[in-house]
């Protein structure tokens, strides 16, 4: 269930009638790198890495019904990881059936099937150390006798239940599930046995679930593949059309701001047999959430939900505004150990927002223009997380984003954005604030929110008016007079053809323009139709452009 068992899919399965839902397999090492935080923006409990990646997310809707599935090869490490989630899940399950190379090579999953002593140590340690039930999932061994012997060993550790997949670690879905192995285990044990592996050949609709349970003699049935393809298999009233299920899934994914990549992958599994259809091709080509929502008419729902979330984010961030006199939204001063101050803001650098001139270059040009020393960056890497945070010093002041980035370059650009925001130089249309505010330097696993800053929080000049550079995002273009011709050119670069389209125009502009950022402005030029109805380029401003 890797990449499948995320929160939206689990919630949909519960809505359709599943009794319990399992998370995707999460490796003990990974959860141990996380911090548990309450995500007040989404109403979830998140276990997130320092860079804001949500490794595991849960909410009250699945309270008492979600099982945390863990990959491990070490008893003490497993216990430490399980203790982190103990208060937020119904049970902890140790995956001893995964046949994938990444799991086996690390000594986890199906690699444990031939190590009974390690199995016993891991499960006994978890059972004795946790206040919630511990379960286990295995694949069958080459013979019924070996499988039953292993199952009895597992039962002796005190686990609450055992799930059995009726294939060996070498077999794949194309091989027949060996139901009689599961039945032998169910007859030999006193704890509940959960039958697994019936999706490919046996379970196609709700009524098939009970048939599979009786066929294996198990107490309950675990469904993976069929639920991936149509989660409504859990509905007693009958399965729903795939399109209806996808639409329901997408709404939940939107509600919980689910990662686009994960959402797209899950939709692709729903369309597994129809990826060559027009809708399937649209999904394959989708790069944005709105592209993914369009085939199911959910763009308006997406926009409305994002707007409500944005308003909520602005309210949350506003609680921090101007408390320390910095004069800008979300900026905050903090004392360092050496007594100096640093100005921080929860900013994330998103590369695609800056075509051409990036924040570092804009800041460098500003210092050069004002005869100041060039910015100095001090960048730190956090342990083994491969996350970076940078502090930039400009004119004796230090600036940093409290959000950790995935590369040194991104961390330095994020620090530059904070400085630009403090100086009133940043184009606030590109201001991506991580919200809620990071806790102890750890973001809350929520994609950055594009926040529109209120006028009252913009930096003021001595006259009380918005400073020149604050108006970068407020330009009004009028009196457009075309004085040139459209020019088309193409060039070959590394085998690729780049087509450029240039329009020379003289524009009368009301308001002030920061010369460093004016090249990013967009003017709508009447009489010329570019593909999106807009023309991007330089505007001649008397002696400046």
C-alpha positions, -999 to 999 in steps of 0.1 A, spaced: 0 0 0 30 23 -4 17 56 -19 -19 43 -16 -27 41 21 -25 79 28 -52 97 48 -77 105 19 -78 69 7 -83 56 43 -111 80 50 -129 70 18 -126 33 27 -141 40 61 -169 60 46 -177 31 23 -178 6 51 -143 -7 60 -140 -16 96 -102 -9 99 -77 9 77 -40 5 75 -15 32 67 11 26 40 42 9 53 63 34 71 99 25 80 109 29 116 139 50 107 117 75 89 91 80 116 119 85 141 131 115 122 97 131 125 81 155 150 45 152 161 26 184 155 -11 194 157 -19 209 123 -45 235 133 -50 246 97 -62 211 85 -74 197 118 -50 168 116 -22 153 136 10 152 115 43 134 118 66 156 97 102 158 87 121 190 92 115 201 56 77 199 62 71 165 45 42 147 62 53 111 67 21 101 85 -11 122 89 -42 112 108 -74 129 121 -103 123 144 -125 108 117 -103 76 117 -97 76 155 -98 41 168 -99 26 133 -64 33 118 -36 8 121 0 21 118 18 -3 95 56 -4 102 86 -18 85 114 -27 109 143 -51 115 152 -41 150 131 -46 182 143 -15 202 140 8 172 106 -6 164 94 1 200 108 37 199 90 44 166 58 28 178 58 49 210 57 80 189 23 71 173 9 51 202 -16 77 213 -29 84 178 -36 50 163 -57 19 171 -29 -6 167 6 -11 154 12 -37 126 46 -51 117 48 -59 80 66 -92 76 52 -99 42 65 -72 19 84 -89 -10 99 -58 -25 137 -55 -28 140 -23 -8 124 -40 22 141 -74 19 176 -59 14 171 -39 46 163 -71 65 126 -61 68 93 -74 54 95 -110 40 132 -112 49 120 -118 85 101 -149 76 132 -171 79 144 -154 111 120 -167 138 141 -155 167 142 -120 154 104 -121 148 99 -132 184 121 -105 197 105 -77 178 69 -87 185 75 -95 222 92 -62 227 63 -43 211 36 -62 229 53 -56 263 61 -20 256 28 -7 241 -6 0 256 -23 -6 222 -27 -39 203 1 -52 181 -6 -72 150 16 -88 123 13 -97 86 32 -125 69 33 -144 36 32 -182 35 63 -204 36 69 -232 11 48 -258 30 17 -257 51 36 -272 81 62 -245 81 36 -218 78 16 -231 107 47 -234 128 57 -198 122 21 -187 129 21 -204 163 54 -188 171 39 -154 163 8 -161 184 30 -170 214 44 -134 215 10 -120 225 0 -103 193 -37 -95 189 -41 -108 154 -23 -122 124 -28 -114 88 -18 -141 62 -12 -134 25 -16 -167 6 15 -164 -16 52 -169 -10 76 -140 -11 86 -151 -46 51 -152 -60 32 -123 -75 -5 -115 -81 -5 -136 -113 0 -167 -91 -30 -182 -75 -36 -173 -39 -33 -205 -18 -63 -202 4 -58 -236 20 -26 -224 37 -46 -196 53 -73 -220 64 -47 -243 81 -34 -213 100 -69 -202 110 -77 -237 123 -44 -239 143 -46 -205 161 -68 -191 188 -62 -154 179 -81 -138 150 -66 -145 115 -70 -120 87 -71 -135 52 -53 -115 24 -44 -120 -12 -78 -126 -27 -82 -94 -48 -67 -107 -80 -89 -137 -86 -116 -138 -60 -128 -104 -48 -146 -83 -74 -176 -71 -54 -188 -68 -18 -204 -103 -17 -171 -119 -27 -155 -107 6 -177 -131 26 -170 -159 2 -133 -154 6 -136 -153 44 -155 -186 44 -131 -202 19 -101 -194 41 -118 -200 74 -105 -166 86 -121 -141 110 -119 -112 86 -106 -102 52 -79 -76 42 -83 -60 8 -56 -41 -11 -57 -43 -49 -94 -43 -54 -98 -14 -30 -71 5 -50 -91 1 -81 -125 8 -66 -127 17 -29 -165 12 -29 -160 -25 -28 -166 -21 9 -202 -9 3 -229 -33 14 -253 -16 -10 -230 -24 -40 -201 -9 -59 -202 26 -74 -190 37 -109 -153 45 -109 -159 81 -118 -181 86 -88 -155 71 -65 -127 92 -80 -148 123 -75 -154 114 -38 -117 107 -33 -106 140 -49 -129 160 -26 -113 144 4 -78 150 -10 -87 186 -15 -102 190 20 -69 177 35 -46 195 11 -31 161 0 1 161 -18 -5 165 -56 19 137 -65 3 112 -42 -32 122 -53 -23 118 -90 -8 84 -84 -39 72 -65 -62 84 -93 -40 66 -118 -46 34 -99 -84 40 -101 -80 43 -139 -55 14 -142 -74 -1 -172 -83 32 -188 -51 52 -187 -52 53 -225 -86 70 -226 -89 108 -230 -95 111 -192 -66 89 -185 -43 109 -207 -55 141 -191 -46 126 -157 -12 115 -169 -4 150 -181 -17 168 -151 9 190 -134 -14 210 -111 -42 200 -88 -67 219 -109 -56 199 -139 -64 167 -120 -98 181 -108 -109 193 -142 -122 160 -157 -145 156 -127 -158 192 -126 -141 199 -93 -121 230 -102 -146 253 -85 -147 231 -54 -109 232 -53 -108 270 -56 -134 276 -30 -117 252 -5 -83 268 -12 -97 303 -6 -112 292 27 -79 277 37 -61 308 26 -83 330 48 -78 306 77 -41 308 71 -41 346 71 -60 346 104 -34 322 119 -4 342 106 -19 375 117 -16 365 153 21 370 149 20 402 129 38 434 141 42 421 177 78 431 176 76 462 155 92 448 124 63 464 104 57 435 81 33 406 81 47 374 96 82 388 103 95 381 138 127 389 157 145 363 178 174 366 201 204 344 193 228 329 219 254 355 212 229 383 220 224 394 184 190 394 167 177 375 137 146 384 117 127 353 106 96 345 85 81 311 76 89 314 38 93 286 13 113 293 -19 94 279 -50 117 280 -80 90 282 -107 79 316 -92 111 332 -102 119 329 -140 150 349 -147 160 370 -117 159 351 -84 157 365 -48 195 362 -43 203 382 -74 176 408 -66 191 413 -31 227 414 -45 217 441 -70 200 461 -42 231 460 -20 253 470 -50 230 499 -58 231 511 -23 269 507 -19 266 480 8 287 449 12 273 420 -8 250 396 12 268 369 32 252 335 36 258 311 64 241 278 56 236 248 79 227 212 71 205 194 97 221 161 106 210 132 83 178 149 72 195 165 42 177 197 50 192 231 49 186 265 66 205 296 57 211 330 74 219 360 53 236 390 67 229 424 50 240 457 64 246 441 98 212 425 101 205 387 99 176 372 81 164 336 78 134 315 69 122 292 97 113 266 70 141 241 62 147 236 25 159 205 6 190 221 -9 216 248 0 206 269 -30 169 269 -20 177 277 16 198 307 6 170 320 -17 145 316 11 167 337 34 170 363 7 132 365 4 129 372 41 154 401 38 136 414 7 103 413 25 118 432 54 132 458 31 99 461 12 115 449 -20 97 416 -25 69 410 -50 42 398 -26 24 379 -53 52 354 -49 51 353 -11 46 316 -1 41 314 36 44 280 53 13 278 75 7 271 103 38 287 115 66 261 120 69 247 155 105 246 169 117 250 133 96 222 120 69 229 94 36 213 98 35 192 66 12 216 48 20 230 13 28 267 15 -2 291 14 -1 321 -10 -11 349 14 -23 383 3 -9 408 27 -32 435 41 -23 471 34 -20 479 71 9 455 74 30 467 45 62 486 53 56 524 54 80 552 45 84 584 64 54 601 48 31 572 59 25 561 23 35 527 10 71 528 0 81 527 -37 91 491 -37 60 480 -19 40 489 -50 57 462 -71 26 440 -67 2 469 -72 11 482 -107 -17 496 -128 -9 496 -165 -28 520 -188 -24 541 -220 -8 513 -239 6 524 -272 21 499 -295 52 513 -312 68 482 -326 63 450 -345 58 414 -334 91 395 -339 94 358 -340 127 339 -337 138 304 -330 171 289 -319 184 255 -313 198 247 -278 210 213 -269 187 198 -295 156 217 -284 138 244 -303 129 275 -283 104 299 -299 104 334 -287 78 361 -293 87 397 -286 64 428 -287 79 462 -283 54 486 -266 55 519 -249 34 519 -218 21 546 -196 22 533 -160 5 548 -129 23 541 -97 59 534 -89 79 505 -102 110 489 -87 134 487 -117 148 454 -104 114 437 -106 97 455 -135 108 428 -159 85 404 -142 54 425 -146 26 415 -170 9 439 -193 -23 432 -213 -17 447 -247 -49 454 -267 -46 442 -302 -21 414 -297 -32 379 -287 -5 357 -271 -15 322 -262 -27 332 -227 -39 367 -237 -10 383 -219 24 397 -229 54 394 -206 84 416 -211 101 449 -205 82 482 -203 99 513 -214 97 539 -187 113 570 -202 150 565 -193 145 532 -175 133 498 -186 
